[in-house]
Amino acid sequence: MENQNQSSEIKTKIKNLVPFLKNKWFILSAILVVGYIISYFSGSYNIFNIALLVVGGYILKPWIFKKNTDKSICPHCKEEVNPEAAKCPHCHGKIYRWTPAKKIILIMILISSVYLVSNISSTPTRTTSNVTQKTPQDLTKKREIESIVFAKHTIEGVLKSPSTAKFSDVKVYELSNLKDVWAINGYVDSQNSYGAMMRSIWEVQLDYRDGKGGTVKSILFDGDKIL
């Protein structure tokens, strides 16, 4: 008995809530909140979009809650039924009705679709040139690698046995007072004329200002200036 009373109370509260849900201020507030959420996530949040949604909701309110007072025909048995009936009293077939809730859902789906399409179309596409464009950091790294390879090849030309060369602690940097002039230095272990492994310190300066792939500016090997 107590459960039945609770159930009756819930149904009464729901019935009392229906007029409030149909109130125009509730509808406008709901559309305002949904419009804010859609605008925020679509990245096009501004007061004009929300105002447009509010005005649109106010205009569509009569259509959303329009009641059909005329008689309608059951699509199953073709008998005349109440226009608000969700089930035919003759054949008990289900009748599809455009309820206010369904109309509101349809409007929200359409609004979301429009915002999604407009947001995608306004997003700039990345071109191939943007993807493959080199940054200053990429160009600097490329120059460093080129300089190390160039310098090692240069030092190998000085050694007695280039095939035995093993380079270590190689460092590369651009000279602060000369643009695109690079210094590369480090150690190299290689065999001398007698076949013994010897360690030497070296430095090579490369000048890329000629625009022809670079030239050797100077060579230091074990403290001696070779070039």
Buried (B, 14 or more C-beta within 10 A) or exposed (E): EEEEEEEEEEEEEEEEEEEEEEEEEEBBEBBBEBBBEBBEEBEBBEEEBBEBBBEBBEEBBEEBBEEEEEEBEBEBEEEEBEBEEEEBEEBEEEBEEEEBEEBBEEBBEEBBEEBEEEBEEEEEEEEEEEEEEEEEEEEEEEBBEBBBEBBBEBBBEBBEBBEBBEBEEBEBEBEEEEEBBBBBBBEBEBBEEEEEEBEBEBBBBBBBEEEEEBEBBEBBBEEEEBE
